Amino acid sequence: MLVWVLVLLALSIAGIALGIKAGWALLLLALASLLTQINSSPTLTAEERKAGDSRVDAHGITQVWVPAGAFNMGTDAVAVPVPSWARGELESEKPRHKVTLTQGYWIDRDEVTNAAFQAFVEDGGYTNQKLWSEEGWSWLKKSSGRSGAAVCENSEPDQPRACITWYEAEAYANWRSGHIPTEAEWEFAARGPDSLIYPYGNDYDANKANVTGKNSSSAVGSFPDGKSWVGANDMSGNLMEWVHDWLDIHYYNQMIEVDPQGPDIGHIKVEKGGWFGSNSFVARASYRHFEDAPSYQDHHIGVRIVTDEPRQ
């Protein structure tokens, strides 16, 4: 079929060059044939896709494919210094346990940028109640008529969108027809079936992420050598990222092995990944930040979105 289209294109171009009216007809026929071929090209199923395949969604956001699979979630011990303020946190990562995700999914290659979030704002994201949970809408109405995200230090279009609450991240995800990743989805995209400590390996490398010695976020994708097994950038550093789960420091003791969704209720939302100016302990993929309610915001926290593969 493709050869036939190329022949038609060649004949049409030659005819047009020679002033033959039929050349234009051939060109239209060639273009119609090409469009038909594109529209009839088979779409890969979830089983046929490979880890790290990419696509651009309807909002122009590049996503990478995470196939269904299993990994060891959490940790039992660490080989890097534990900051004094985080010593109690380590207990919530225990025990290390096997988790299976039964459904493949698309996850944003990069943290949501200022430009991407601004498109949501300009499309009425802060006035469309359908995009917000009941709790989120109530928070928004109490926020002095707020019509956009808070002003944050780095406003360049390719910088990650920080200073957003979990509620705002949730509304943005709904606008994208996706969701904030569960902790298991986020951690699997970062660690992979080998259950790596960091997205790029088991040994900390300060040159592969915006973490130690840094005092500001960087443009998304600035550390390509630190990408995860599926090609997701900045999962160790730059900004922490909201995930779906409520925090319960004893949740892992339940050893939920298939598609864990986190506790049903809570007061604190888990955040994953290190942040600029932090350290090798919090940059681990198993780290679970432990102190922020869904109404909290600051310049260390962003998000990335998951879009599910429709179930057959």
C-alpha positions, 0 to 999 in steps of 0.5 A: 500500500505504501509503495502505491502511495509513493508512486501516486505522489511521484506521478502527481508531482511530475504531472504538476511540474509539466502543467498537466491538470491530471497531476492535481487529481493524482495528488489528491488521490495520493493524499487520500490513500495516505490518510486512509492508511494512517487511519487504518493502521493497527493500534498496539494493544497493552500487551504489544507495547514495550516499556518506555514506548511513548506517545503525545496525549490530547493535551500535547503532553509526552507520556511513557508506557509502564507495562503491568508487572511486579516489583519489591516496594518499600525497603528494609534498610538503607546504606546512606545517612538518614537525616535526624528529622527523617529517622522516624520516616523509615519505619513507614517504608517497611516491610519491603514487599512484593507488589503486582500491578495488573494494568499497564498505564501511561505516565507523564515523562516529565513533571507537569510544567508551568506551561502545561498547567497554565493551559488548564487554568486558561481552559477554565480549570478553576471555574469548572466544578466538575473537575474538582472533588467535593473537598477540593471545591470547598477548599477552592471556595475558601481560598479568597476567590482564587482563579489560578495557582499560587505565584511560585519562584520559577515561572518559566514555561519549561519549569515544573509547576510547583506551589500547587496543592493536592486538590489542584493537582487532582483537578488538573488530572481530571482535566487531562482525563487521568489521575494522580498516580497511586504510590505503587504506580509512581514507585514502579515507574521509578524503580522497575521490576529490578526494584532499583533504589534510585531510578538510574541504579542502586548507587546515588549519583549527584550528577544524575538528579537535581538534589544535593547542592542545588537551590532551585528547580531546573527545567524538566528533563535537565538530567537525562542520565537520571531517567527511569527504566521507562524513560521518566525524568526527574523521579529522583529530585527537582520536585517532590511529587504528590501521589494518590495515597493517604499516609498510614505509617503501618499500611505496608504491614497489610502486605497488599500484593495486588494494585494497592490504592492506599488507605481509604481515609487520612489527613496527610498525602504521600509525596514521592521523590527527592527535591532540590537541596535535599539529600541521597536519603529522600532521593530514593524511590521508596521514600515517603514524605510524611507531613503535608495535608492536601491543602498544603503547597510550597516550591518543593512539590509538583506532580505528574499524571497517569492515564490508564489503558482502557480495560478490554 
